[in-house]
Amino acid sequence: MNRFFIALALVFSLCACNAVSTLKDGFAQSEAVASDMEKAVGSKPFVGFNWNNGALNSVNINFQGIPKERTVAEIAEIARVSVKNQFKQEPQQIVVAFSIKPQ
């Protein structure tokens, strides 16, 4: 009976390792995208991501305010290239957003 519980614990720990590794890699990749965007645009965004069964569903890039050095089309292209390079796969969608304060 003890062997069963030990084996069960081992199986659960091995399954969790892959999830933890994926999450850790995702955070490192999102930070790399944020760094790329900061260098190119001049403003560091928050970058979030959504994985499902090993596939990258979406990447969200949220800026505080609208960066003035680049157009929205340029920011979108920089984001597309950075996400593809850092995450090593293309997501189903990339969302670029700008948070503004109401006046």
N, C-alpha and C positions, 0 to 999 in steps of 0.2 A: 504494500500500500504506500509506503514512503517513497518507493521508486517512482510510482505513478505521479505523486505530487512534485517530486524533483523534476521529472521529465516534463510535466505540464508547465512548471515555472520556467524551465529552460526554453520551451517552445514559445511561451509568451515573451520572454526577454529577447529572443532572436527576432521575433516579429516586430517588436517595438524598436529594435535597433535601426531597422530600415526606415521607419517613420521618423525617428529622431534625426537620423542622418539626412533625410530628405528635407526636413524642416530647417535644420542647421544650414544646409547648403542653400536653401531658398532665401534665408535671411542674409547670408553672405552675398548671394547674387543680387538681391534687391538693394543692398547697401552699395554694391559696385555700380548698379544702374543709377542710383541717386548721386554718386560721386561723378559719374560721367556727365549726367545732366547738369550738375552744378558747374563743372568746368566749361561746358559748352554754352550754357544759358546764363549763368551768373546767379542762379537761385537754386538752393538745394530743396528738392521735393521730398515728400513722403512717398515711398514705393511699397505697395502691397501686392500680394500675389495669391492665386488660388490654384491649387493642384487637385486633380481628381484621378485616382488610379494610375499615378505616374505620368499623367499628361497635364501640361500646363494649360489651364483654361483661360485665365485672364491675368493681366498685370495692370494695376492701377497706379498712376503717377499723379500726385496731387500737389500742386504748387500753392503756396500762400501768396496770393496776389498774382498779377499777370506780369511775367518777365518782359522788360522793355527792349532788350537787346535783339530779340528774335521775333519773327512772325509766328503765328500759330502753326502754319504749315511747316516751317523749319523745325519748330519744337517737336511736332509729330514725327517728322522724319528722323530726327536725332533719337527720339524715344524708340522708334521701330528698330533702328540699327543697334542701339545699346542693349535693348531687351534680347534681341536675337543673339548678339555676341555673348552677353553675360549669362543668360539662362540656357544657352546651347540648344534651344528649340524655340519654335514660334508658337505663341499662344493663340487661342481662338480669337481673342480680342485684346487690344491695348486701350485703356481708358486714360486720357490725359484731361485733368480737371484743374480749375483755378478757383480757389476760395477767395471771396472778396467780402469786405465788411460793408454792411448797408450804411448809408449816410443820411 
